[in-house]
Amino acid sequence: MSFNALVLRVLIASPSDVKRQRNEIEHQINLWNKQFSETTGVILLPSRWEDDVVPEYDQNVADPQKLINEQLIKKCDILVGVFWTKLGTPTTTHGSGSLEEISLFAQEGKEILVYFVDDPIPQDLIDYDELPKVKKYKKEFGLKGIYAPYDTQSINNHLYKKVLKYKENLISGKCDDDPKEEQETVQVRNTIKIPIYREEAPYEKSLEQFINENELTDIEMLLLLYIKDKGDRKLGYRWKSEQTIERIKVWESTNNMKSDLSSDYDIAVQNLADRGILEVDELTGPGNVRSYALPIDKYNDLRNPKEAIKTQFKRVMKRYSTFISYASKNE
């Protein structure tokens, strides 16, 4: 069935060092549309300067950022900003283009979400001039607003709350925009395949790539090995995790393994979900995940691993298991 929906544009603002996070944010917006667009009557349209800014030249403009502002700031309704090791390239008026975009959004009273990445910084990315600037801006922003640690699931939940707030303001007349003139309303068919966003995350990797590039922690590898052995690809989360953890404990005991996976189960699940390896299976409410699942294509890859992946599984099992002959089961 088709339905009418209000389109809100979400500007993703950040410097170049968080390309992966920018892609993840866009993916979360796409997931949000699948989960909530029909119930809220709102579709979120991700907007990025590299995708949406068209070439333009104005000899009277001294700063190209002004051209970006003209094309993006006016038409976007929500801003999601993310920072890690640097603020970005300075403009004529602000410490970076991203800071200028956030400032303009604040001046216009539009919704803003700002996140700071807490991941360890590789040695080759450390810029001793830029890091103090990021810390200073983080402190300054905290005096006027609220930021959050970067977390993909939190972004999904925060966007839901921002949409509800936007709709409340629209109904009460607090929004300056006239929805008939400023906002786009579209009729949507087949909501699982809304044509205005990409179906898949542009950064999505195969399970084999994640494992071969050593991006997964040992606990994450153990969870994948459990799924492979038991065929249990649907995993309870938070208050629904108890049954899954009990099954994992039996698996650990049967294979003479330490209890690391059952102890750190929620962390392993969240990490795999953040990487896009697990997908949301059930929700108890907006942003509240009841269970995750390993997609069937990744599960099929897991059931028939290549030699390099088998080697990785053997390494992990040797570390966490005293049952030495276990490795032979996975050859």
Phi, psi and omega in degrees: 000145177273163177206152177278142182218144174274130180262121174248129180272132181249114179276125176264110185248126180188160172282179189285346185281354182242042180301318180299316181294324178299316178295321179295320179296316178298320178297318178297323177297318178297318177296320179303316180299318179297321186276323193235352187298320183288319182287329181267341185072024182229137172245131177264127182250108180295140181228129180226142184299324183290341179261326193250346178274127180263151180303138182205149178224133177220112184292347179269357181260125182270344184227118179302336179301329180296326178291321177296317180301317181298322184277330187249311189300316185295326186265353181264150186249330181228141177243132172245114180250143180218136182226153179221278187258347182205166179268332181118191183280127180297149172252184181289344184236345185222167181295338176195168177297321179296319179295323178294319179297317178297318180298317180294321177299317180297318180298326182270001177071025180272163183288136183228134172235122181238134182231149175238129181284130181259007182297149174302144183263121177301150184304321184285352179257355182287121176243107187289349173274324185278322184304316178298328179294319178297315180297321180294315180295321178301317179293316181296318180296322181295341178281339184244340184211190180239124174252174181217155173296144182294125180204123187297319181294324178296321179301316179302314180292319180295322178298321179300316181293323178295321179296316178299319179295319180299316181293322177297316179295324180294317181292321182279352179086011180282340177282135179287332184288140169271115185299335180288333184256318189266324186265152178267133173243128182233156173260127188250136174240148180053071191299340179287343180231058179296124190286354185269004174220164182286138180292321183245152176293130183296343183262001191301131178253159173282160177299322179299319179296315179304316184286314183294331180269009176055039180271346183264143175284166179298322180295321177296320178297320178298320179295320177295322179294322175299314180300317180298314184291316188261349182069021184264081187270354175256123190239124176294155183224148182053240186291347178262009185275346188302315182296318179295317180298321178298320178294323178294321178299320177297317179298316179297316181296317181299326184257017179051048182254156172293164185266027183299317183293313180296329179286322184250029185302309183299324178295316180298316180297313182296320179298315180293327176291317179298327180281352181085010180280318173262150177238157180295130179257314179220148176236143173265348180178177181305116177079358181257103185277131178265324179204153174246164178217147172275120181305150187298327180293320177290325177296320178296321177296322182291324182290335181234067186287151175280169186302320181298322179288321176302320179298319179295318178297318179299319181298314181295316181295325178296326181284324188254356183233142174263000179272083191303323185286355180303322184304326182294336179294336187257015178272000000 
